[in-house]
């Protein structure tokens, strides 16, 4: 999941934040979770212990750039789920990924279940990572 430049409240501290959504799930996510933010927000998150909490749950924090511009993602094939309109527009052309749009909550749930979930729709993750049914990243792909 990816969202260009999350603000502090979306990542931790508030109800509905990425940190609170991660707390609803046990274990590790079944696919990568990336979030983008500024170095100032990262500093705030580190001061409050939220950055450590997020990374401890498997979230990869990308600072001062977007995952569709810089080669920071481990895998760039398959399906990426995001809650960012901007990401859905630029990622297919820039890195060639199939993109699904959902809320932050749907992104996080999809990451932990290993399924693409949006609204009532549900698609099983395929073992073939080139399949559009296989989620690769969810949050925050909310980029959760």
FISE-280088 format. One record per residue: residue in three letters; residue number from 1; y, z, x of N, C-alpha, C in turn. Coordinates in pm, whole numbers. Atoms other than C-alpha are relative to their C-alpha. Layout:
type|seq|ny|nz|nx|cay|caz|cax|cy|cz|cx
ALA|NUM|Y|Z|X|Y|Z|X|Y|Z|X
...
***
This chain:
type|seq|ny|nz|nx|cay|caz|cax|cy|cz|cx
UNK|1|-113|0|87|0|0|0|119|0|91
UNK|2|-115|3|-87|334|-72|142|126|-16|-81
UNK|3|-129|15|65|693|-43|39|104|8|107
UNK|4|-100|-5|-106|979|-134|266|92|121|-15
UNK|5|-94|-109|-17|1162|179|367|3|100|-116
UNK|6|9|-109|95|1047|462|149|102|107|35
UNK|7|-87|-115|-18|1286|746|99|-87|126|-1
UNK|8|74|-123|-14|1178|1104|159|-68|44|-129
UNK|9|55|-48|125|1126|1192|-208|-124|-76|-47
UNK|10|115|80|41|877|909|-261|-124|33|83
UNK|11|112|-28|-88|661|1026|29|-50|143|-8
UNK|12|46|-138|4|653|1401|-7|97|90|-70
UNK|13|-85|-101|60|783|1701|-185|11|-8|-151
UNK|14|-23|16|144|827|1559|-534|-131|-29|-74
UNK|15|115|37|83|577|1532|-817|-2|-152|-8
UNK|16|10|145|2|449|1175|-816|22|-62|137
UNK|17|-18|52|-135|515|1142|-442|-136|-38|57
UNK|18|125|39|-65|256|989|-211|-81|123|37
UNK|19|73|-121|-39|166|1335|-78|-70|64|-119
UNK|20|63|-62|118|102|1470|-428|-111|-88|-57
UNK|21|105|90|47|-98|1160|-525|-124|9|88
UNK|22|114|-15|-90|-317|1197|-216|-76|128|-29
UNK|23|64|-128|30|-385|1559|-315|-95|-7|-119
UNK|24|88|15|118|-555|1436|-633|-139|-52|38
UNK|25|125|63|-43|-836|1280|-427|-62|77|116
UNK|26|71|-65|-108|-1101|1428|-201|-43|-104|102
UNK|27|51|86|-105|-1215|1282|128|104|-99|51
UNK|28|-86|101|-62|-1077|980|307|9|-123|-90
UNK|29|-9|127|73|-947|658|152|-103|-99|54
UNK|30|100|99|-39|-1194|369|160|62|-125|60
UNK|31|-70|110|-65|-930|130|293|130|54|57
UNK|32|-121|-44|-69|-613|147|499|117|19|-95
UNK|33|-124|-24|75|-290|290|358|115|-5|101
UNK|34|-119|12|-84|40|187|517|123|33|-82
UNK|35|-131|-19|62|387|309|433|106|-34|103
UNK|36|-111|35|-87|713|184|576|117|91|-32
UNK|37|-117|-83|19|1015|403|629|91|-13|121
UNK|38|-93|0|-114|1311|456|858|-34|115|94
UNK|39|27|-109|-95|1299|674|1168|69|129|-43
UNK|40|-66|-122|49|1547|915|1004|-87|69|-105
UNK|41|89|-59|102|1315|965|704|-124|56|68
UNK|42|116|-52|-72|1020|1002|942|34|134|65
UNK|43|-42|-126|-60|1213|1272|1129|3|110|-105
UNK|44|-4|-99|107|1277|1453|798|-142|41|-40
UNK|45|139|-28|38|908|1423|705|-71|84|106
UNK|46|60|-78|-108|804|1558|1045|51|144|-2
UNK|47|-59|-134|6|1043|1853|1014|-61|84|-111
UNK|48|56|-71|116|889|1944|677|-153|6|2
UNK|49|146|1|-8|528|1888|788|-66|-104|-89
UNK|50|55|99|92|486|1604|539|-62|-117|76
UNK|51|55|112|-78|431|1332|803|-140|34|49
UNK|52|131|-43|-48|142|1530|950|-101|6|-114
UNK|53|86|-6|119|0|1584|602|-45|-140|-40
UNK|54|34|137|36|15|1210|528|-95|-62|101
UNK|55|87|61|-101|-134|1099|859|-136|68|5
UNK|56|127|-71|7|-400|1366|825|-91|-51|-111
UNK|57|77|60|110|-510|1193|505|-25|-149|24
UNK|58|31|139|-33|-527|854|680|114|-98|-21
UNK|59|-114|88|20|-182|716|600|57|-41|135
UNK|60|-62|52|-121|-36|495|871|147|-26|-30
UNK|61|-144|11|24|342|530|885|58|-103|95
UNK|62|-63|108|-77|525|217|1001|151|22|-8
UNK|63|-141|-37|-6|882|280|1115|88|-120|39
UNK|64|-106|97|-29|1184|46|1108|-43|-146|1
UNK|65|41|140|18|991|-272|1027|-93|-7|-119
UNK|66|91|21|114|769|-420|757|-134|-51|50
UNK|67|135|40|-41|395|-476|780|-23|-150|-16
UNK|68|18|145|11|437|-841|679|79|-75|107
UNK|69|-74|63|-109|663|-906|981|-67|29|134
UNK|70|59|-42|-128|509|-711|1269|-152|11|-15
UNK|71|147|-7|6|135|-728|1353|-51|143|17
UNK|72|41|-140|-10|59|-363|1278|-126|29|-82
UNK|73|117|-26|84|-217|-394|1018|-128|-35|75
UNK|74|128|21|-67|-575|-370|1137|-68|-129|-46
UNK|75|65|118|55|-689|-651|910|98|-73|-90
UNK|76|-91|79|82|-496|-933|749|-75|-108|-77
UNK|77|73|90|90|-755|-1091|523|-41|82|-121
UNK|78|39|-70|121|-868|-1008|175|118|31|-88
UNK|79|-101|-38|98|-660|-831|-86|79|120|49
UNK|80|-90|-112|-29|-360|-606|-24|64|39|-131
UNK|81|-66|-46|121|-233|-393|-310|128|72|39
UNK|82|-129|-58|-32|130|-289|-312|78|33|-126
UNK|83|-92|-26|110|398|-143|-532|138|-56|33
UNK|84|-127|58|-45|669|-348|-358|12|-146|-45
UNK|85|-27|139|39|809|-660|-523|26|-87|123
UNK|86|-34|74|-121|944|-766|-185|-126|-37|79
UNK|87|125|24|-73|601|-734|-22|-81|-110|-69
UNK|88|78|103|71|436|-943|-295|60|-138|20
UNK|89|-66|129|-21|691|-1218|-230|-22|-53|142
UNK|90|2|47|-138|685|-1234|151|-137|-1|67
UNK|91|127|-13|-72|333|-1130|257|-90|-124|-8
UNK|92|90|116|1|136|-1433|131|42|-110|99
UNK|93|-46|105|-92|351|-1679|330|2|49|145
UNK|94|-14|-49|-137|407|-1456|634|-132|33|67
UNK|95|126|-39|-64|55|-1323|692|-124|-51|-73
UNK|96|111|65|67|-160|-1514|444|-91|88|-82
UNK|97|84|-89|80|-289|-1221|241|17|-25|-149
UNK|98|-7|-2|145|-369|-1218|-127|58|137|-38
UNK|99|-71|-124|32|-146|-956|-290|-14|32|-149
UNK|100|3|-52|136|-194|-747|-604|110|104|-14
UNK|101|-109|-93|25|87|-546|-758|-48|113|-90
UNK|102|33|-115|84|48|-195|-901|97|113|29
UNK|103|-84|-119|-22|219|141|-929|-51|75|123
UNK|104|44|-80|-113|202|392|-643|-129|73|-35
UNK|105|120|-69|43|-54|587|-841|-122|-93|-2
UNK|106|109|97|2|-268|275|-895|-42|-40|141
UNK|107|30|33|-140|-244|189|-525|-84|110|66
UNK|108|73|-112|-62|-359|535|-416|-139|11|-60
UNK|109|132|-7|65|-641|547|-671|-90|-113|50
UNK|110|78|114|-49|-755|200|-561|-48|23|142
UNK|111|37|-26|-140|-756|306|-195|-117|96|9
UNK|112|107|-99|-7|-979|606|-261|-129|-48|-67
UNK|113|119|49|68|-1215|427|-498|-59|-124|65
UNK|114|47|124|-59|-1242|112|-289|-6|-112|-102
UNK|115|-4|97|109|-1162|-84|-605|144|-41|-23
UNK|116|-132|42|44|-867|-288|-716|17|51|-142
UNK|117|-27|-54|133|-721|-101|-1012|146|-21|-33
UNK|118|-137|13|49|-414|-193|-1210|-7|0|-151
UNK|119|10|-14|145|-360|-87|-1568|-144|32|-35
UNK|120|140|-20|37|-702|-110|-1729|-95|-86|81
UNK|121|85|92|-75|-828|-381|-1493|-69|72|115
UNK|122|77|-59|-109|-1097|-291|-1242|-88|-108|60
UNK|123|87|94|-70|-1265|-508|-981|-69|72|112
UNK|124|77|-62|-107|-1543|-392|-754|41|-60|133
UNK|125|-27|49|-135|-1473|-418|-384|-124|-72|49
UNK|126|112|79|-53|-1689|-686|-228|-24|39|145
UNK|127|28|-31|-140|-1864|-632|103|57|-108|92
UNK|128|-61|107|-76|-1729|-968|222|151|21|-1
UNK|129|-142|-34|-7|-1377|-883|343|91|-119|-25
UNK|130|-85|116|29|-1256|-1239|286|16|-20|-150
UNK|131|-7|11|144|-1307|-1195|-86|128|63|-53
UNK|132|-119|-62|56|-992|-1136|-290|-29|128|-77
UNK|133|33|-123|72|-1179|-854|-466|-6|120|93
UNK|134|14|-110|-94|-1193|-645|-148|135|55|42
UNK|135|-129|-56|-41|-893|-414|-111|1|31|149
UNK|136|-15|-27|-141|-769|-384|245|98|112|25
UNK|137|-99|-104|-22|-478|-152|208|68|29|-132
UNK|138|-71|-29|121|-310|31|-68|120|85|30
UNK|139|-103|-96|-6|48|333|-94|23|-34|29
UNK|140|0|-43|-64|366|314|-13|-82|-76|68
UNK|141|-113|73|-37|-148|-127|-1|84|38|-109
UNK|142|-123|-10|63|243|160|-181|86|-65|100
UNK|143|-79|-1|-63|249|11|159|34|84|-73
UNK|144|26|-27|13|-96|409|-125|25|-48|-1
***
